[in-house]
Amino acid sequence: MKINRWEDHYTRLARNEKWLARSVYKLEQIDNRFKIFQKGDRLLDIGCFPGSWSQYGLKRVGSKGEVVGMDLTPPRHSFPSNFRFIQADVLSLDLGWLGEEIALRDVVISDLAPQTTGVRSVDATRSVSLAGRAAEIAYAVLKKKGHFICKVFEGEDLNAFRAETSTHFRQTKLFRPTATRKGSREIYLVGLDLVK
Ligand SMILES: C[S@@+](CC[C@H](N)C(=O)[O-])C[C@H]1O[C@@H](n2cnc3c(N)ncnc32)[C@H](O)[C@@H]1O
C-alpha cells in the first residue's frame, strides 16, 4: 500500500468536512484564540488558493459580509456571489489600484508561502519578504482597528518583521496553531487593532 506522508488527522478531517485544504484548521484555531471575525466583515485573503481560508471566512462573515481572495492561481472551486477573486502577483501589485478596486477591509489574512528550496535560510528570507508585502497591503486597505493574520517562517528576520508590524497595531502576537505540521517552521503573526 502506498503511504502518503502528508496524510494526517487534519487532512482526513478536512476531506470529511469538505474544506478545500487542511490549513483551514490553523485559521480556525487562530480565530478561536483571538476572536478575529464578525458577521458582516469585509475580508481580504492574500494567497487564497485553493481556498479553504476563504471558505472559512465566508462562513464567519455570513451573507452580509464579503471576501476578496487574491493569488497567482485562480480557485477551481465555485464560491458564492459575495466572494471576488483577483488574480495577481502581490509583489508587483499596484496598491493604489487595489485601494480603488475594493472597499476598506475589516480583516486581512495572508497565508502566502514561497516555493520552498529546502534551504532554511533562503526559504525564511523569501517568506519574510512575502509577509512584509502582505503587511504593506494590510496597512493600505485595512480600516482603523482592523486585524491582520500573516504566515511567516521562523528565521533571523522574524524579530525585525514583528517589530515593524508592532508600530502599526495596538498589539501583535506570534501564534503557532496545533494544526501546524510537526517540523514546520511556520508561525502566524496576528496584528490586532490597526492604529491609523
Ligand atoms: C499555502 S497556500 C495558501 C492556502 C490557502 N490559505 C488555503 O487555505 O486554501 C499559499 C499560496 O500563496 C500563493 N502565492 C505565493 N506567492 C505569491 C505571490 N507572489 N502573489 C500571489 N500569490 C502568491 C501561492 O500561489 C499559494 O496558492
PDBQT file of the ligand as one rigid body, heavy atoms in Angstrom, charges set to zero:
ROOT
HETATM    1  C1  LIG A 201      -0.256  27.762   1.474  1.00  0.00    +0.000 C 
HETATM    2  S1  LIG A 201      -1.035  28.345   0.026  1.00  0.00    +0.000 S 
HETATM    3  C2  LIG A 201      -2.488  29.097   0.660  1.00  0.00    +0.000 C 
HETATM    4  C3  LIG A 201      -3.542  28.134   1.152  1.00  0.00    +0.000 C 
HETATM    5  C4  LIG A 201      -4.860  28.824   1.455  1.00  0.00    +0.000 C 
HETATM    6  N1  LIG A 201      -4.754  29.669   2.625  1.00  0.00    +0.000 N 
HETATM    7  C5  LIG A 201      -5.959  27.812   1.736  1.00  0.00    +0.000 C 
HETATM    8  O1  LIG A 201      -6.282  27.619   2.895  1.00  0.00    +0.000 OA
HETATM    9  O2  LIG A 201      -6.518  27.248   0.796  1.00  0.00    +0.000 OA
HETATM   10  C6  LIG A 201      -0.031  29.712  -0.408  1.00  0.00    +0.000 C 
HETATM   11  C7  LIG A 201      -0.451  30.453  -1.652  1.00  0.00    +0.000 C 
HETATM   12  O3  LIG A 201       0.378  31.621  -1.802  1.00  0.00    +0.000 OA
HETATM   13  C8  LIG A 201       0.371  31.935  -3.187  1.00  0.00    +0.000 C 
HETATM   14  N2  LIG A 201       1.456  32.865  -3.532  1.00  0.00    +0.000 N 
HETATM   15  C9  LIG A 201       2.785  32.690  -3.328  1.00  0.00    +0.000 A 
HETATM   16  N3  LIG A 201       3.470  33.750  -3.823  1.00  0.00    +0.000 NA
HETATM   17  C10 LIG A 201       2.544  34.612  -4.330  1.00  0.00    +0.000 A 
HETATM   18  C11 LIG A 201       2.618  35.889  -4.967  1.00  0.00    +0.000 A 
HETATM   19  N4  LIG A 201       3.803  36.472  -5.204  1.00  0.00    +0.000 N 
HETATM   20  N5  LIG A 201       1.470  36.503  -5.345  1.00  0.00    +0.000 NA
HETATM   21  C12 LIG A 201       0.270  35.899  -5.118  1.00  0.00    +0.000 A 
HETATM   22  N6  LIG A 201       0.131  34.687  -4.515  1.00  0.00    +0.000 NA
HETATM   23  C13 LIG A 201       1.251  34.045  -4.145  1.00  0.00    +0.000 A 
HETATM   24  C14 LIG A 201       0.556  30.573  -3.851  1.00  0.00    +0.000 C 
HETATM   25  O4  LIG A 201       0.124  30.621  -5.199  1.00  0.00    +0.000 OA
HETATM   26  C15 LIG A 201      -0.299  29.659  -2.948  1.00  0.00    +0.000 C 
HETATM   27  O5  LIG A 201      -1.557  29.421  -3.526  1.00  0.00    +0.000 OA
ENDROOT
TORSDOF 0
